Amino acid sequence: MGISARNQLKGTVKQITLGNVMGEVVMDVAGGELVAAITRRSVETLGLKEGDQVTAVIKATEVMVMK
């Protein structure tokens, strides 16, 4: 499957916290940590679990750079 989003970070699932509707997925990526809020159903459909190798795909209309 192809995808147009160019911002893709490979990482490892560090922690998953599930609520009734949403899930919080913490990933180790590029020497840092990235947190994604996705639906619980998506977590379950993807079969995500701690230690999984994943790719975070970021599609945004705005990116801030700070130094």
N, C-alpha and C positions, 0 to 999 in steps of 0.2 A: 504494500500500500504506500503510495506517495503522499506527501504532505507539503504544503506551501510554507509553513512556519519555519523560519530559519534558526530561531533561537531554541536550540535543543541541548539540554544538559544531561549527560549520563550520570547516574548515581545509584545509591543503594537505599532502600527503605529502612529507616532507623526506628520509626515508631508510628503506630496507627491508633488513633483514638476515635471510637465510633459513638455517635449520638443516635437519636431516633431517626433523623432524616439525613444528617450530614456526617462526613468523616473528615478528620484532619490527618494528613499524611506528611510525616516529617522525613525528609530525604537528606543524605549526605551527598553533596554535589560539589565538584571542583574545589575541594578543600574547605567548603563551608556548608551551611545548612539552608535548605529551602523547605517551606511549608506550603502545602496545597490544601485547600478546602474543596472537597468533591462530595458528591452524593454518596450516601451509604450504599445505595444500589450499585454505583460504579465500583466502589471498593470490592463489593461481593462479586460482581460480574467479572472483574479483572482477576479475582482470586488473590488480591494483594496480601502479602504477609511480610513481616520483618525479615530483612536479609535479601529480599528480592532485588534483582538488578532491573532498573527502570530507566526510562528517558522522560525527563520533564520537558514538555513542549510549551513554550511561552509565546503567546500571540497577544500583543498589546498595542494599543494605539499611542501609548506614551511610555517612554523610558527615561528615568532620571539618572544622571551621572553625578557623583559627588566625589570630591577629593579631600 
